[in-house]
Amino acid sequence: MSHSTRQRWVPGNEIHLLENGEAFYPRVFECIAKAEREVIIETFILFEDEVGLQLRDVLVEAAGRGVRVDLMVDGFGSPNLSDDFVLSLTRVGVKLRVFDPGRQVWGQRINLIRRMHRKIIVIDGHRAFVGGINFSHDHIRSFGPMAKQDYAVEVVGPVVPQIHRFVLRAIALGKKAPGWFRHRVRDFEPPSALEDVRGSAEVMFVSRDNRRHPEDIERHYRAAIRSARHRIVIANAYFFPGYRLIKEMRRAARRGVDVRLILQGEPDMPIVKTAASMLYHHLLHAGVKIYEYCERPLHGKVALVDDSWSTVGSSNLDPLSLSLNLEANVIIRDKAFNSALMERLDHLMCKACKKIDTAELSEWSGWRLVRSFFVFHFLRWYPRWASWLPRHAPRLQPAETLLQHGRTQLP
């Protein structure tokens, strides 16, 4: 899928940080409840739990008053939605689509690679939410010790029509009539609600796909790290980046930049911490500071550089996000937002993180040297071998069609 927009800085936006489900869900549900014409949602995970049921109810209410509602979920990330749940949406006119649905084999989901991992909401063509928060109860503290720490942003301003066109193209996947897309865009351009927006933030919407934009998000990370003069703070849940990105971090630390990583200390999947820890020697010895967030699982995908550059989105810094999944981030140039994000990340580092010290690392051994050699070359070459993996044309299928074909659960 190609961009309908060119990547460029768009000035004049208002942008607000939303931390965790406690801030994100009430705001999203409030805006959906006030929607007048259209709601479009892309999410990797939609569970039929406390949060998923609230989303369903607010979407059903919106559709009932004539709002056009499009909901896209990923076939791997959103399993086991019941017939009743699906039909409660589709019967009132909600267009529920499944990205690349796949059958389970012996109860296991096998459609793992090249997932639609984005989390985007666009309301009435003039308000957008972008980040890493899915629609599931595990993004709220009441879920318990495994509740996730995460971030999203609410954006209003002239960058939103770009995001709107992007999600319209996403839900048009497989449609043969280009007139459908042009008609939907004409409904909202130019959005009159944007005329009075005079925000201070320059924003760039960036995505990655497996065709025309395979390295865009990583490329912006590397450029920002190269330009850093004072500080770099990266909080990322699944950290196993490519060789070039690690090289830029090490170079920045060696030239005196305060480089800090916030990684998982209480991971939702143990392999995540194991993979990241393989890189600790390389990073710490170059001067990079590493903090493990130990209060609960970290799910955030945010970063800031110096006093004005920031990014929030769905992209982890691992092979899946950087080379396989469909992802979306916003990149922000705004001192006030950068300061607000830094305040929250500094709170994590001071109150809920363990700083890793080189003295705590085990000594180099023959096995460690061999492992380091293979890790180094894996990181150096995985963008190339990832391109060899199956690159089938993704499908976007209406949920009711799957039910008609006897699929009693999704995917």
C-alpha positions in Angstrom: 0.0 0.0 0.0 1.5 3.4 -0.9 1.2 6.7 0.8 -1.3 9.1 -0.5 0.8 11.8 1.2 4.4 12.9 1.0 6.4 12.8 4.2 6.8 16.4 5.2 6.6 18.6 8.2 3.1 20.1 8.7 3.0 23.1 11.0 0.1 24.4 13.1 -1.0 21.3 15.0 -2.2 20.8 18.6 -0.9 17.6 20.1 -1.6 16.0 23.5 0.1 13.1 25.2 -2.2 10.3 26.5 -0.5 7.9 29.0 -2.0 4.5 29.4 -5.6 3.3 29.0 -6.8 5.5 31.9 -6.2 8.6 29.8 -6.6 7.1 26.3 -9.9 5.2 26.5 -12.1 7.9 28.1 -10.9 10.5 25.7 -11.4 8.3 22.6 -14.8 7.2 23.7 -15.8 10.8 24.4 -14.7 11.9 20.9 -16.5 8.9 19.3 -19.7 9.8 21.2 -19.5 13.3 19.8 -18.7 12.2 16.2 -21.0 13.7 13.6 -20.1 12.0 10.3 -17.3 9.4 10.4 -15.2 7.2 12.7 -12.3 5.1 11.3 -10.3 2.8 13.6 -7.3 0.6 12.9 -6.1 -1.6 15.8 -3.9 -4.6 16.1 -5.7 -6.0 19.1 -9.4 -5.9 19.9 -10.4 -8.2 22.7 -14.0 -9.0 23.8 -13.3 -7.8 27.3 -14.2 -4.8 29.4 -12.5 -2.3 27.0 -13.6 -4.1 23.8 -17.2 -4.1 25.0 -17.1 -0.4 25.8 -15.7 0.3 22.3 -18.5 -1.8 20.8 -21.2 0.0 22.7 -20.0 3.5 21.7 -19.6 2.5 18.1 -23.1 0.9 18.0 -24.5 4.1 19.4 -22.6 6.2 16.8 -23.7 4.1 13.9 -27.3 4.2 15.3 -27.3 8.0 14.9 -26.1 7.9 11.3 -22.3 8.1 11.8 -20.3 6.1 9.2 -18.1 3.6 11.2 -15.2 1.6 9.8 -13.3 -0.7 12.1 -10.2 -2.7 11.0 -8.6 -5.4 13.2 -5.7 -7.6 12.5 -6.3 -11.3 11.8 -3.5 -12.4 14.1 -3.8 -9.9 16.9 -7.6 -10.1 17.4 -8.6 -13.7 17.7 -11.8 -15.3 19.0 -14.3 -12.5 18.6 -17.7 -14.1 19.0 -20.4 -14.2 16.5 -22.6 -12.2 18.8 -19.9 -9.5 19.2 -19.4 -9.2 15.4 -23.1 -9.2 14.6 -23.9 -6.6 17.2 -21.6 -4.3 15.2 -22.4 -5.2 11.6 -26.2 -5.3 12.1 -26.2 -1.5 12.8 -24.0 -0.8 9.9 -20.5 -0.8 11.3 -18.0 -2.0 8.6 -15.8 -4.5 10.5 -12.9 -5.7 8.4 -10.2 -8.3 9.2 -6.7 -7.7 7.9 -5.3 -10.9 6.5 -7.5 -13.4 8.3 -6.0 -16.9 8.7 -7.2 -20.2 9.9 -5.8 -21.7 13.1 -3.9 -24.9 12.9 -4.3 -27.2 15.9 -5.5 -24.2 17.8 -2.5 -22.1 17.0 -2.4 -18.9 15.0 0.2 -19.2 12.2 -0.3 -16.0 10.3 2.4 -14.2 12.3 4.5 -12.3 9.8 3.6 -9.0 8.1 0.8 -8.0 10.5 -1.2 -4.8 10.5 0.2 -3.5 13.8 -1.0 0.1 13.5 -3.2 1.8 16.1 -4.9 4.8 14.5 -8.3 6.5 15.0 -9.6 9.3 12.9 -12.9 11.1 13.8 -14.8 13.3 11.4 -11.6 13.8 9.3 -10.2 16.4 11.8 -9.1 14.6 14.9 -6.7 11.7 15.1 -5.2 9.4 17.7 -1.9 7.6 17.0 0.1 5.4 19.4 0.7 2.0 20.8 -2.4 1.4 22.8 -4.7 -1.5 21.7 -8.3 -2.0 22.7 -7.9 -4.5 25.6 -8.2 -4.4 29.4 -4.5 -5.1 29.9 -3.8 -1.4 29.2 -5.5 -0.4 32.5 -4.0 -0.8 35.9 -7.1 -2.7 37.2 -6.0 -5.6 35.0 -3.3 -6.3 37.6 0.5 -6.7 37.7 0.7 -7.4 34.0 -1.1 -4.2 33.0 0.9 -2.4 30.3 2.6 1.0 30.4 2.0 2.7 27.1 1.5 6.0 25.2 -0.6 7.6 22.5 -1.2 11.1 21.2 -4.3 13.1 20.2 -3.7 15.3 17.2 -5.8 18.2 15.8 -4.6 20.3 12.9 -3.6 20.3 9.3 -1.7 17.0 9.5 -4.9 15.1 10.2 -6.2 15.1 6.6 -3.0 13.3 5.7 -3.7 10.6 8.3 -7.3 10.5 7.2 -6.4 9.8 3.6 -4.0 7.2 4.7 -6.6 5.2 6.7 -9.1 5.6 3.9 -6.6 4.0 1.5 -6.2 1.2 4.0 -9.9 0.4 4.2 -10.1 0.6 0.4 -7.6 -2.3 0.1 -9.0 -4.6 -2.5 -11.7 -2.2 -3.9 -11.6 -1.7 -7.6 -13.4 1.6 -7.9 -11.1 4.6 -7.3 -14.2 6.8 -7.2 -15.0 5.3 -3.7 -11.8 6.8 -2.3 -12.2 10.2 -4.0 -15.8 10.4 -2.8 -14.8 9.7 0.8 -11.9 12.3 0.7 -14.1 15.0 -0.8 -16.5 14.6 2.1 -13.9 16.0 4.5 -11.6 18.3 2.5 -10.9 20.9 3.6 -12.3 20.2 7.1 -13.8 23.4 8.4 -13.0 22.4 11.9 -9.3 22.9 11.2 -9.6 26.6 10.3 -9.3 27.8 13.9 -6.5 25.4 14.9 -3.3 27.4 15.6 -1.1 24.8 17.4 2.6 25.1 17.9 3.6 21.6 16.8 5.1 20.6 13.5 4.0 17.0 12.8 5.1 14.4 10.3 3.0 11.2 9.8 5.3 8.3 8.9 4.4 4.7 8.2 6.2 1.6 7.1 5.0 -1.1 4.7 6.5 -4.0 2.8 6.4 -2.3 -0.6 7.2 1.4 -1.0 8.1 2.5 2.6 10.0 -0.4 4.1 12.5 1.6 6.2 10.9 5.0 6.7 10.4 4.9 10.5 13.9 3.5 11.1 15.4 6.1 8.8 13.8 8.9 10.8 15.1 7.4 14.0 18.6 7.2 12.6 18.5 10.8 11.3 17.3 12.2 14.6 20.0 10.3 16.5 22.7 11.5 14.2 21.6 15.1 14.7 21.4 14.8 18.5 23.6 17.2 20.5 22.5 16.9 24.1 20.1 14.0 24.9 18.4 11.0 23.4 15.7 9.0 25.4 14.1 6.0 23.9 11.4 3.9 25.6 10.7 0.8 23.6 9.0 -2.4 24.6 10.6 -4.8 22.1 14.2 -3.7 21.6 16.4 -5.6 19.1 17.1 -3.1 16.4 19.2 -3.3 13.3 23.0 -2.8 13.1 22.7 0.7 11.7 20.5 2.0 14.4 22.7 0.5 17.2 25.8 2.1 15.5 24.2 5.5 15.5 23.3 5.2 19.3 26.9 4.2 20.1 28.3 7.0 18.0 26.0 9.5 19.7 27.1 8.4 23.2 30.8 8.5 22.3 30.5 12.1 21.1 29.0 13.1 24.5 25.3 12.9 24.0 23.3 11.6 27.0 21.8 8.5 25.5 19.2 6.6 27.6 17.2 3.5 26.9 14.1 2.5 28.9 13.5 -1.2 28.2 11.4 -4.0 29.8 12.4 -5.2 33.2 9.2 -7.2 33.8 8.5 -8.3 30.3 5.2 -9.8 29.0 7.3 -12.3 27.1 10.6 -13.4 28.7 12.4 -13.7 25.3 12.0 -9.9 24.9 14.3 -9.3 27.8 16.7 -12.0 26.8 17.1 -10.6 23.3 17.6 -7.0 24.5 20.2 -8.1 27.2 22.4 -9.6 24.4 23.1 -6.0 23.4 23.9 -4.6 26.8 27.6 -5.0 26.6 27.9 -3.3 23.2 25.7 -0.3 24.3 27.0 0.2 27.9 30.6 0.1 26.9 29.9 2.9 24.4 28.4 5.0 27.1 24.7 4.3 26.5 22.7 4.3 29.8 20.1 1.5 30.1 17.1 1.5 32.5 14.8 -1.5 33.0 11.3 -0.6 33.8 10.3 -3.0 36.6 6.8 -1.8 37.8 4.9 -3.7 35.0 5.3 -4.6 31.4 6.5 -1.7 29.2 4.5 -1.5 25.9 5.4 2.0 24.8 7.1 3.0 21.6 8.2 6.6 22.2 11.5 8.6 21.9 12.8 12.1 22.1 15.9 13.9 21.0 17.3 17.2 22.4 14.5 19.6 23.3 12.1 19.5 20.4 12.1 16.2 18.4 9.8 13.4 19.6 8.0 10.4 18.2 5.0 8.3 19.4 3.5 5.4 17.5 3.1 1.7 17.1 6.6 0.7 15.9 8.9 -1.2 18.2 12.6 -1.4 17.5 12.8 -5.0 16.6 12.8 -7.2 13.4 9.0 -7.5 13.3 8.3 -3.8 13.4 11.2 -2.6 11.4 11.1 -5.2 8.7 7.8 -7.0 8.6 4.8 -5.3 10.2 2.7 -2.4 9.0 3.4 0.4 11.4 2.6 4.1 11.9 4.2 6.9 14.0 3.9 10.6 14.3 7.1 12.6 14.5 6.7 15.9 16.4 8.8 19.1 16.6 7.5 21.0 19.5 9.3 22.0 22.7 6.3 21.9 24.9 5.4 18.4 23.9 9.0 17.2 24.1 9.1 18.6 27.7 5.9 16.9 28.7 7.1 13.6 27.3 10.5 14.0 29.0 8.8 14.7 32.3 6.9 11.4 32.1 9.9 9.3 31.0 12.0 10.9 33.7 9.4 9.9 36.2 9.7 6.3 35.0 13.5 6.3 35.2 13.5 7.9 38.7 10.6 6.0 40.3 10.1 2.7 38.6 13.4 1.7 36.8 16.5 -0.1 37.6 19.7 1.3 36.0 21.9 -1.4 34.6 25.6 -1.1 35.5 28.4 -2.7 33.6 29.7 -4.2 36.9 26.5 -6.3 37.0 27.1 -7.9 33.6 28.7 -11.3 33.5 32.2 -11.4 32.2 33.0 -12.1 28.6 33.4 -15.8 27.9 34.1 -18.0 24.9 30.4 -18.7 24.5 29.5 -15.0 24.9 32.0 -14.0 22.2 30.5 -16.6 19.8 27.0 -15.5 20.7 28.0 -11.8 20.2 29.4 -12.6 16.8 26.1 -14.2 15.6 24.0 -11.5 17.2 26.1 -8.8 15.5 25.7 -10.4 12.0 22.0 -11.1 12.6 21.4 -7.5 13.3 23.5 -6.4 10.4 21.7 -8.6 7.8 18.1 -9.1 9.0 16.6 -6.3 6.9 17.9 -8.2 3.9 16.8 -11.7 4.8 13.4 -10.3 6.0 12.7 -9.3 2.4 13.0 -12.9 1.4 10.1 -14.0 3.6 6.7 -14.6 2.0 5.2 -11.3 0.7 1.7 -12.4 -0.3 -0.8 -9.7 -1.1 -2.7 -9.0 2.1 -6.4 -9.5 2.2 -9.0 -7.3 3.9 -12.1 -9.3 4.4 -15.5 -8.2 5.9 -16.1 -9.9 9.2 -19.7 -11.0 8.2 -18.2 -12.8 5.2 -16.1 -14.9 7.4 -19.1 -15.8 9.5 -21.1 -16.7 6.4 -18.3 -19.1 5.4 -18.7 -21.0 8.6 -15.9 -19.3 10.6 -17.6 -19.1 13.9 -14.6 -17.3 15.4 -12.1 -14.7 14.1 -9.6 -15.1 12.7 
